[in-house]
């Protein structure tokens, strides 16, 4: 059994590979994010293909390879739901049995909104489930004219506040989101995340969201593998929204990213410094820019860009490094609506120093990733999952 000095765990946000066995309960039977994208866009992903993605899952136009240079399997989600917090928390060893509360059909309760207005000093527009880009077109001009916050939600447990960076102010938006976070900690609300959604532009045609998004999550309900690593003095680097998802718990260093490409560039930079521990990366553009907007071609192009960056990362890694690629849920851009989809996720494992390769046993929980990480670094193991470390040679 080989152990590794550094693990680079990259979450390809929403890149699911087919419906979970219980997907029908969520209205998602037949969903397949990666597979359906490949039917709408000719993928060019030589690096992921070399690790076995097309051996693992049928992709149109991407052939399985005979000489696989990595390990591959798929994971099923044990937790309820299909949201970001649940997926990431399970990856790091927690199982969520009680879903976060959603307000998709009704908007947020009057009592909550009244308290938000009183404490922030701003009125609001919206208070409904909406696409983040469409609601800017609908309400952006009124927001600029009145100074009222644009409040909306989705099928996830999120309260999102959109505001103009210049006319409303970025720091003022953050202040209002912090107030919303405090209010929604009450058990009758218990919203998973508050998301600040700043935008710029002076007309519905020019409104565009900026990279200054900030998520305010609840603390994980228990210790994760990240906490165990930090307690043992190991480095835990967050790239992208990982820090926000875990509310800073278990993170020793955090880097904000402005795009998937930027996130990968930061990861490549971190790979060229010396540390012992894990670099945990979330690439949100797959989900936010393409999945929710139901754009399979844009999603496919983003996958190509990622694969090229992955090759550059692989080139700078050491023999005692390990790469693990996975996802946190699905978001099939060919599916109905704009919600996440309840899907299995891939697990691709590659290391320059690995001699073996091939298919790994399927796991019934994402927590097998956290178990593998904990096993590698000899830290407290989670209650769930199986370690794949013994298979890596």
Buried (B, 14 or more C-beta within 10 A) or exposed (E): EBEBBBBBBBBBBBBBBBBBEEBEEBBBBEBBBBBBBBBBBEBBBEBBBBBBBBBBBBBBEBEBBEEBBBBBBBBBBBBBBBBBBBBBBBBBBBBBEEBBEBBBEEBBEEEBBEBBBEBBEBEBBBBBBBBBBEBBEBBBBEBBEEBBBBBBBBBBBBBBBBBBBEEBBBEBBBBBBBBBBEBBEEEEBBBBBBBBBBBBBEEEEEBEBBEBBBBBBBEBEEBBBBBBBBEEEBBBBBBBBBBBBBBBBBBBBBBBBBBBBBBBBBBBEBBEEEBEBBBBBBBBBBBBBBBBBBBBEBBBBBBBBBBBBBBBBBEEBBEBBBBBBBBBBBBBBBBEBBBBBBBBBBBBBBBBBBEEBEBBEEBBBBBBBBBBBBBBBEBBBBEBBBBBBEBBE
